[in-house]
Amino acid sequence: MTTILPPNVSDLEKNLDEAGEARLSAIKTPVATVWDANNCPIEALPYLAWALSVDYWRSDWPENIQRQVTADSPDYHRIKGSRPAVERAIKNLGFDAKCYEWFEMVPEGEPCTFRVDVFAKDRPITEDMALEIGHSINAAKRATLHLLDVKINLRSDAKLHLAAFSKVGERLRILPRQQQTLTTQIQLNLAVGLRITETTRLTPRAA
């Protein structure tokens, strides 16, 4: 054991030094991972988020969102105040987002205003989630921009399987030779005759 005590220490001082060294050695000091948001102990993660200036934090977030927000904080602060920063802040909460500034609206909006479309995939957005999205937007946007509205969209993806086939063939039927029907034309003349005969008999008058 390495010590910084002078050689003329007493036995009591030496024993106290050894006991303190043993106790301090038992305390884990994960220096290699404590500054890594993906491997930092969950107990120390809120302090790492504070050290990295995370703007909006909730202790009831799932662990994956806490780590994502913490890991993304340095890059987020480089673009904070821009439209990509707002979209990234919402994406860290697990949603896709698209921002439209006033000159991109149809019809054109009031200057220095913007709106946000949020896309939830296969899950509804509760009231608490909507409040979190609002806090994230306010923390990420620049102060000169004013939020008009947030539009919530529910999107569901599904796989569609299509199949098709084509069957091409030719059917040939061979039959025995058959006598064709002959058609003839005949002329039928009809005639009717009428013969009337009258017979007269003359006899002498009797006396």
CNS distance restraints for C-alpha pairs under 8 A (distance, minus, plus):
assign (resid   3 and name CA) (resid  17 and name CA) 7.98 0.50 0.50
assign (resid   5 and name CA) (resid   9 and name CA) 6.89 0.50 0.50
assign (resid   9 and name CA) (resid  13 and name CA) 6.14 0.50 0.50
assign (resid   9 and name CA) (resid  14 and name CA) 6.57 0.50 0.50
assign (resid  10 and name CA) (resid  14 and name CA) 6.26 0.50 0.50
assign (resid  11 and name CA) (resid  15 and name CA) 6.09 0.50 0.50
assign (resid  12 and name CA) (resid  16 and name CA) 6.20 0.50 0.50
assign (resid  13 and name CA) (resid  17 and name CA) 6.18 0.50 0.50
assign (resid  14 and name CA) (resid  18 and name CA) 6.30 0.50 0.50
assign (resid  15 and name CA) (resid  19 and name CA) 6.16 0.50 0.50
assign (resid  16 and name CA) (resid  20 and name CA) 6.12 0.50 0.50
assign (resid  17 and name CA) (resid  21 and name CA) 6.10 0.50 0.50
assign (resid  18 and name CA) (resid  22 and name CA) 6.23 0.50 0.50
assign (resid  19 and name CA) (resid  23 and name CA) 6.33 0.50 0.50
assign (resid  20 and name CA) (resid  24 and name CA) 6.17 0.50 0.50
assign (resid  21 and name CA) (resid  25 and name CA) 6.08 0.50 0.50
assign (resid  22 and name CA) (resid  26 and name CA) 6.52 0.50 0.50
assign (resid  23 and name CA) (resid  27 and name CA) 7.08 0.50 0.50
assign (resid  30 and name CA) (resid  34 and name CA) 5.76 0.50 0.50
assign (resid  31 and name CA) (resid  35 and name CA) 7.31 0.50 0.50
assign (resid  32 and name CA) (resid  36 and name CA) 7.81 0.50 0.50
assign (resid  33 and name CA) (resid  37 and name CA) 7.96 0.50 0.50
assign (resid  33 and name CA) (resid  39 and name CA) 5.64 0.50 0.50
assign (resid  33 and name CA) (resid  40 and name CA) 5.28 0.50 0.50
assign (resid  33 and name CA) (resid  41 and name CA) 7.91 0.50 0.50
assign (resid  34 and name CA) (resid  39 and name CA) 7.23 0.50 0.50
assign (resid  34 and name CA) (resid  40 and name CA) 4.63 0.50 0.50
assign (resid  34 and name CA) (resid  41 and name CA) 6.86 0.50 0.50
assign (resid  34 and name CA) (resid  44 and name CA) 7.35 0.50 0.50
assign (resid  34 and name CA) (resid  48 and name CA) 7.60 0.50 0.50
assign (resid  35 and name CA) (resid  40 and name CA) 6.52 0.50 0.50
assign (resid  35 and name CA) (resid  48 and name CA) 6.71 0.50 0.50
assign (resid  36 and name CA) (resid  40 and name CA) 5.40 0.50 0.50
assign (resid  36 and name CA) (resid  71 and name CA) 7.68 0.50 0.50
assign (resid  37 and name CA) (resid  45 and name CA) 7.08 0.50 0.50
assign (resid  37 and name CA) (resid  48 and name CA) 7.47 0.50 0.50
assign (resid  37 and name CA) (resid  67 and name CA) 5.55 0.50 0.50
assign (resid  37 and name CA) (resid  68 and name CA) 7.70 0.50 0.50
assign (resid  37 and name CA) (resid  70 and name CA) 6.04 0.50 0.50
assign (resid  37 and name CA) (resid  71 and name CA) 5.20 0.50 0.50
assign (resid  38 and name CA) (resid  67 and name CA) 6.01 0.50 0.50
assign (resid  38 and name CA) (resid  68 and name CA) 7.92 0.50 0.50
assign (resid  38 and name CA) (resid  71 and name CA) 7.16 0.50 0.50
assign (resid  40 and name CA) (resid  44 and name CA) 6.70 0.50 0.50
assign (resid  40 and name CA) (resid  45 and name CA) 6.11 0.50 0.50
assign (resid  41 and name CA) (resid  45 and name CA) 6.28 0.50 0.50
assign (resid  42 and name CA) (resid  46 and name CA) 7.88 0.50 0.50
assign (resid  42 and name CA) (resid  63 and name CA) 7.87 0.50 0.50
assign (resid  44 and name CA) (resid  48 and name CA) 6.45 0.50 0.50
assign (resid  45 and name CA) (resid  49 and name CA) 6.18 0.50 0.50
assign (resid  45 and name CA) (resid  66 and name CA) 7.90 0.50 0.50
assign (resid  45 and name CA) (resid  67 and name CA) 7.59 0.50 0.50
assign (resid  46 and name CA) (resid  50 and name CA) 6.24 0.50 0.50
assign (resid  46 and name CA) (resid  59 and name CA) 7.96 0.50 0.50
assign (resid  47 and name CA) (resid  51 and name CA) 6.15 0.50 0.50
assign (resid  48 and name CA) (resid  52 and name CA) 6.17 0.50 0.50
assign (resid  48 and name CA) (resid  70 and name CA) 7.39 0.50 0.50
assign (resid  49 and name CA) (resid  53 and name CA) 6.24 0.50 0.50
assign (resid  49 and name CA) (resid  54 and name CA) 5.38 0.50 0.50
assign (resid  49 and name CA) (resid  70 and name CA) 5.18 0.50 0.50
assign (resid  50 and name CA) (resid  54 and name CA) 5.92 0.50 0.50
assign (resid  52 and name CA) (resid  70 and name CA) 7.11 0.50 0.50
assign (resid  52 and name CA) (resid  73 and name CA) 6.39 0.50 0.50
assign (resid  52 and name CA) (resid  74 and name CA) 6.84 0.50 0.50
assign (resid  53 and name CA) (resid  73 and name CA) 7.05 0.50 0.50
assign (resid  54 and name CA) (resid  69 and name CA) 7.30 0.50 0.50
assign (resid  54 and name CA) (resid  70 and name CA) 6.48 0.50 0.50
assign (resid  54 and name CA) (resid  73 and name CA) 5.89 0.50 0.50
assign (resid  55 and name CA) (resid 139 and name CA) 6.44 0.50 0.50
assign (resid  56 and name CA) (resid 135 and name CA) 7.32 0.50 0.50
assign (resid  56 and name CA) (resid 136 and name CA) 6.56 0.50 0.50
assign (resid  56 and name CA) (resid 139 and name CA) 7.23 0.50 0.50
assign (resid  57 and name CA) (resid  66 and name CA) 7.72 0.50 0.50
assign (resid  58 and name CA) (resid  66 and name CA) 8.00 0.50 0.50
assign (resid  61 and name CA) (resid  65 and name CA) 6.28 0.50 0.50
assign (resid  61 and name CA) (resid  66 and name CA) 6.24 0.50 0.50
assign (resid  62 and name CA) (resid  66 and name CA) 6.46 0.50 0.50
assign (resid  63 and name CA) (resid  67 and name CA) 6.19 0.50 0.50
assign (resid  64 and name CA) (resid  68 and name CA) 6.07 0.50 0.50
assign (resid  65 and name CA) (resid  69 and name CA) 6.03 0.50 0.50
assign (resid  65 and name CA) (resid  92 and name CA) 6.57 0.50 0.50
assign (resid  65 and name CA) (resid  93 and name CA) 6.33 0.50 0.50
assign (resid  65 and name CA) (resid  94 and name CA) 7.65 0.50 0.50
assign (resid  66 and name CA) (resid  70 and name CA) 6.20 0.50 0.50
assign (resid  67 and name CA) (resid  71 and name CA) 5.99 0.50 0.50
assign (resid  68 and name CA) (resid  72 and name CA) 6.03 0.50 0.50
assign (resid  68 and name CA) (resid  92 and name CA) 6.30 0.50 0.50
assign (resid  69 and name CA) (resid  73 and name CA) 6.13 0.50 0.50
assign (resid  69 and name CA) (resid  92 and name CA) 5.87 0.50 0.50
assign (resid  72 and name CA) (resid  76 and name CA) 5.92 0.50 0.50
assign (resid  73 and name CA) (resid  77 and name CA) 6.10 0.50 0.50
assign (resid  74 and name CA) (resid  78 and name CA) 6.67 0.50 0.50
assign (resid  75 and name CA) (resid  79 and name CA) 7.02 0.50 0.50
assign (resid  76 and name CA) (resid  80 and name CA) 5.85 0.50 0.50
assign (resid  76 and name CA) (resid  85 and name CA) 6.11 0.50 0.50
assign (resid  76 and name CA) (resid  88 and name CA) 7.46 0.50 0.50
assign (resid  76 and name CA) (resid  89 and name CA) 7.85 0.50 0.50
assign (resid  79 and name CA) (resid  84 and name CA) 7.23 0.50 0.50
assign (resid  79 and name CA) (resid  85 and name CA) 5.73 0.50 0.50
assign (resid  80 and name CA) (resid  85 and name CA) 5.24 0.50 0.50
assign (resid  80 and name CA) (resid  86 and name CA) 7.84 0.50 0.50
assign (resid  80 and name CA) (resid 140 and name CA) 5.68 0.50 0.50
assign (resid  80 and name CA) (resid 141 and name CA) 6.99 0.50 0.50
assign (resid  80 and name CA) (resid 142 and name CA) 7.55 0.50 0.50
assign (resid  81 and name CA) (resid  85 and name CA) 6.38 0.50 0.50
assign (resid  81 and name CA) (resid  86 and name CA) 7.58 0.50 0.50
assign (resid  81 and name CA) (resid 140 and name CA) 5.54 0.50 0.50
assign (resid  81 and name CA) (resid 141 and name CA) 4.46 0.50 0.50
assign (resid  81 and name CA) (resid 142 and name CA) 4.07 0.50 0.50
assign (resid  81 and name CA) (resid 143 and name CA) 7.72 0.50 0.50
assign (resid  82 and name CA) (resid  86 and name CA) 6.78 0.50 0.50
assign (resid  82 and name CA) (resid 140 and name CA) 7.52 0.50 0.50
assign (resid  82 and name CA) (resid 141 and name CA) 6.24 0.50 0.50
assign (resid  82 and name CA) (resid 142 and name CA) 6.70 0.50 0.50
assign (resid  83 and name CA) (resid  87 and name CA) 6.47 0.50 0.50
assign (resid  83 and name CA) (resid  99 and name CA) 6.53 0.50 0.50
assign (resid  83 and name CA) (resid 141 and name CA) 7.10 0.50 0.50
assign (resid  84 and name CA) (resid  88 and name CA) 5.97 0.50 0.50
assign (resid  85 and name CA) (resid  89 and name CA) 6.06 0.50 0.50
assign (resid  85 and name CA) (resid 140 and name CA) 5.82 0.50 0.50
assign (resid  85 and name CA) (resid 141 and name CA) 7.22 0.50 0.50
assign (resid  86 and name CA) (resid  90 and name CA) 6.45 0.50 0.50
assign (resid  86 and name CA) (resid  99 and name CA) 7.70 0.50 0.50
assign (resid  86 and name CA) (resid 136 and name CA) 7.43 0.50 0.50
assign (resid  86 and name CA) (resid 137 and name CA) 5.57 0.50 0.50
assign (resid  86 and name CA) (resid 140 and name CA) 5.13 0.50 0.50
assign (resid  86 and name CA) (resid 141 and name CA) 5.97 0.50 0.50
assign (resid  87 and name CA) (resid  91 and name CA) 6.13 0.50 0.50
assign (resid  87 and name CA) (resid  96 and name CA) 7.34 0.50 0.50
assign (resid  87 and name CA) (resid  97 and name CA) 5.33 0.50 0.50
assign (resid  87 and name CA) (resid  98 and name CA) 6.32 0.50 0.50
assign (resid  87 and name CA) (resid  99 and name CA) 6.92 0.50 0.50
assign (resid  88 and name CA) (resid  92 and name CA) 6.16 0.50 0.50
assign (resid  89 and name CA) (resid  93 and name CA) 6.98 0.50 0.50
assign (resid  89 and name CA) (resid 136 and name CA) 5.94 0.50 0.50
assign (resid  89 and name CA) (resid 137 and name CA) 7.05 0.50 0.50
assign (resid  89 and name CA) (resid 140 and name CA) 6.81 0.50 0.50
assign (resid  90 and name CA) (resid  94 and name CA) 6.99 0.50 0.50
assign (resid  90 and name CA) (resid  95 and name CA) 5.93 0.50 0.50
assign (resid  90 and name CA) (resid  96 and name CA) 6.77 0.50 0.50
assign (resid  90 and name CA) (resid  97 and name CA) 6.49 0.50 0.50
assign (resid  90 and name CA) (resid 133 and name CA) 6.22 0.50 0.50
assign (resid  90 and name CA) (resid 136 and name CA) 6.60 0.50 0.50
assign (resid  90 and name CA) (resid 137 and name CA) 7.31 0.50 0.50
assign (resid  91 and name CA) (resid  95 and name CA) 4.78 0.50 0.50
assign (resid  91 and name CA) (resid  96 and name CA) 5.27 0.50 0.50
assign (resid  91 and name CA) (resid  97 and name CA) 6.80 0.50 0.50
assign (resid  93 and name CA) (resid 133 and name CA) 7.75 0.50 0.50
assign (resid  95 and name CA) (resid 118 and name CA) 6.71 0.50 0.50
assign (resid  95 and name CA) (resid 119 and name CA) 5.94 0.50 0.50
assign (resid  95 and name CA) (resid 120 and name CA) 5.48 0.50 0.50
assign (resid  95 and name CA) (resid 121 and name CA) 7.34 0.50 0.50
assign (resid  96 and name CA) (resid 118 and name CA) 5.89 0.50 0.50
assign (resid  96 and name CA) (resid 119 and name CA) 5.09 0.50 0.50
assign (resid  96 and name CA) (resid 120 and name CA) 6.80 0.50 0.50
assign (resid  97 and name CA) (resid 116 and name CA) 6.80 0.50 0.50
assign (resid  97 and name CA) (resid 117 and name CA) 5.55 0.50 0.50
assign (resid  97 and name CA) (resid 118 and name CA) 4.44 0.50 0.50
assign (resid  97 and name CA) (resid 119 and name CA) 5.96 0.50 0.50
assign (resid  98 and name CA) (resid 116 and name CA) 5.77 0.50 0.50
assign (resid  98 and name CA) (resid 117 and name CA) 5.20 0.50 0.50
assign (resid  98 and name CA) (resid 118 and name CA) 6.63 0.50 0.50
assign (resid  99 and name CA) (resid 114 and name CA) 7.03 0.50 0.50
assign (resid  99 and name CA) (resid 115 and name CA) 5.95 0.50 0.50
assign (resid  99 and name CA) (resid 116 and name CA) 4.53 0.50 0.50
assign (resid  99 and name CA) (resid 117 and name CA) 6.39 0.50 0.50
assign (resid 100 and name CA) (resid 104 and name CA) 5.77 0.50 0.50
assign (resid 100 and name CA) (resid 105 and name CA) 6.43 0.50 0.50
assign (resid 100 and name CA) (resid 114 and name CA) 5.54 0.50 0.50
assign (resid 100 and name CA) (resid 115 and name CA) 5.47 0.50 0.50
assign (resid 100 and name CA) (resid 116 and name CA) 6.30 0.50 0.50
assign (resid 101 and name CA) (resid 105 and name CA) 6.69 0.50 0.50
assign (resid 101 and name CA) (resid 112 and name CA) 7.52 0.50 0.50
assign (resid 101 and name CA) (resid 113 and name CA) 6.13 0.50 0.50
assign (resid 101 and name CA) (resid 114 and name CA) 4.20 0.50 0.50
assign (resid 101 and name CA) (resid 115 and name CA) 6.61 0.50 0.50
assign (resid 102 and name CA) (resid 108 and name CA) 5.94 0.50 0.50
assign (resid 102 and name CA) (resid 109 and name CA) 4.53 0.50 0.50
assign (resid 102 and name CA) (resid 110 and name CA) 5.92 0.50 0.50
assign (resid 102 and name CA) (resid 111 and name CA) 5.74 0.50 0.50
assign (resid 102 and name CA) (resid 112 and name CA) 6.44 0.50 0.50
assign (resid 102 and name CA) (resid 113 and name CA) 5.23 0.50 0.50
assign (resid 102 and name CA) (resid 114 and name CA) 5.32 0.50 0.50
assign (resid 102 and name CA) (resid 115 and name CA) 8.00 0.50 0.50
assign (resid 103 and name CA) (resid 108 and name CA) 5.49 0.50 0.50
assign (resid 103 and name CA) (resid 109 and name CA) 6.46 0.50 0.50
assign (resid 103 and name CA) (resid 111 and name CA) 7.40 0.50 0.50
assign (resid 104 and name CA) (resid 108 and name CA) 6.56 0.50 0.50
assign (resid 105 and name CA) (resid 109 and name CA) 5.92 0.50 0.50
assign (resid 109 and name CA) (resid 113 and name CA) 6.98 0.50 0.50
assign (resid 109 and name CA) (resid 114 and name CA) 7.96 0.50 0.50
assign (resid 112 and name CA) (resid 144 and name CA) 6.50 0.50 0.50
assign (resid 112 and name CA) (resid 145 and name CA) 4.92 0.50 0.50
assign (resid 112 and name CA) (resid 146 and name CA) 6.27 0.50 0.50
assign (resid 113 and name CA) (resid 145 and name CA) 5.38 0.50 0.50
assign (resid 113 and name CA) (resid 146 and name CA) 4.71 0.50 0.50
assign (resid 113 and name CA) (resid 147 and name CA) 5.83 0.50 0.50
assign (resid 113 and name CA) (resid 148 and name CA) 6.37 0.50 0.50
assign (resid 114 and name CA) (resid 145 and name CA) 6.90 0.50 0.50
assign (resid 114 and name CA) (resid 146 and name CA) 6.36 0.50 0.50
assign (resid 114 and name CA) (resid 147 and name CA) 5.26 0.50 0.50
assign (resid 114 and name CA) (resid 148 and name CA) 5.87 0.50 0.50
assign (resid 114 and name CA) (resid 149 and name CA) 7.80 0.50 0.50
assign (resid 115 and name CA) (resid 147 and name CA) 5.74 0.50 0.50
assign (resid 115 and name CA) (resid 148 and name CA) 5.33 0.50 0.50
assign (resid 115 and name CA) (resid 149 and name CA) 5.20 0.50 0.50
assign (resid 115 and name CA) (resid 150 and name CA) 5.92 0.50 0.50
assign (resid 115 and name CA) (resid 151 and name CA) 7.87 0.50 0.50
assign (resid 116 and name CA) (resid 149 and name CA) 6.64 0.50 0.50
assign (resid 116 and name CA) (resid 150 and name CA) 4.87 0.50 0.50
assign (resid 116 and name CA) (resid 151 and name CA) 6.23 0.50 0.50
assign (resid 117 and name CA) (resid 150 and name CA) 5.89 0.50 0.50
assign (resid 117 and name CA) (resid 151 and name CA) 4.73 0.50 0.50
assign (resid 117 and name CA) (resid 152 and name CA) 6.14 0.50 0.50
assign (resid 117 and name CA) (resid 153 and name CA) 7.13 0.50 0.50
assign (resid 118 and name CA) (resid 150 and name CA) 7.10 0.50 0.50
assign (resid 118 and name CA) (resid 151 and name CA) 6.02 0.50 0.50
assign (resid 118 and name CA) (resid 152 and name CA) 4.98 0.50 0.50
assign (resid 118 and name CA) (resid 153 and name CA) 5.88 0.50 0.50
assign (resid 119 and name CA) (resid 152 and name CA) 6.21 0.50 0.50
assign (resid 119 and name CA) (resid 153 and name CA) 4.71 0.50 0.50
assign (resid 119 and name CA) (resid 154 and name CA) 5.72 0.50 0.50
assign (resid 119 and name CA) (resid 155 and name CA) 6.33 0.50 0.50
assign (resid 120 and name CA) (resid 124 and name CA) 6.66 0.50 0.50
assign (resid 120 and name CA) (resid 125 and name CA) 6.96 0.50 0.50
assign (resid 120 and name CA) (resid 152 and name CA) 7.43 0.50 0.50
assign (resid 120 and name CA) (resid 153 and name CA) 6.07 0.50 0.50
assign (resid 120 and name CA) (resid 154 and name CA) 4.82 0.50 0.50
assign (resid 120 and name CA) (resid 155 and name CA) 5.85 0.50 0.50
assign (resid 121 and name CA) (resid 154 and name CA) 5.97 0.50 0.50
assign (resid 121 and name CA) (resid 155 and name CA) 4.84 0.50 0.50
assign (resid 121 and name CA) (resid 156 and name CA) 5.54 0.50 0.50
assign (resid 121 and name CA) (resid 157 and name CA) 7.69 0.50 0.50
assign (resid 122 and name CA) (resid 154 and name CA) 6.98 0.50 0.50
assign (resid 122 and name CA) (resid 155 and name CA) 6.28 0.50 0.50
assign (resid 122 and name CA) (resid 156 and name CA) 5.14 0.50 0.50
assign (resid 122 and name CA) (resid 157 and name CA) 7.72 0.50 0.50
assign (resid 123 and name CA) (resid 154 and name CA) 7.32 0.50 0.50
assign (resid 124 and name CA) (resid 154 and name CA) 6.81 0.50 0.50
assign (resid 125 and name CA) (resid 129 and name CA) 5.84 0.50 0.50
assign (resid 125 and name CA) (resid 130 and name CA) 6.52 0.50 0.50
assign (resid 125 and name CA) (resid 152 and name CA) 7.83 0.50 0.50
assign (resid 126 and name CA) (resid 130 and name CA) 6.26 0.50 0.50
assign (resid 127 and name CA) (resid 131 and name CA) 6.34 0.50 0.50
assign (resid 128 and name CA) (resid 132 and name CA) 6.32 0.50 0.50
assign (resid 129 and name CA) (resid 133 and name CA) 6.22 0.50 0.50
assign (resid 130 and name CA) (resid 134 and name CA) 6.27 0.50 0.50
assign (resid 131 and name CA) (resid 135 and name CA) 6.27 0.50 0.50
assign (resid 132 and name CA) (resid 136 and name CA) 6.14 0.50 0.50
assign (resid 133 and name CA) (resid 137 and name CA) 6.17 0.50 0.50
assign (resid 134 and name CA) (resid 138 and name CA) 6.27 0.50 0.50
assign (resid 135 and name CA) (resid 139 and name CA) 6.18 0.50 0.50
assign (resid 136 and name CA) (resid 140 and name CA) 6.15 0.50 0.50
assign (resid 137 and name CA) (resid 141 and name CA) 5.93 0.50 0.50
assign (resid 141 and name CA) (resid 145 and name CA) 6.88 0.50 0.50
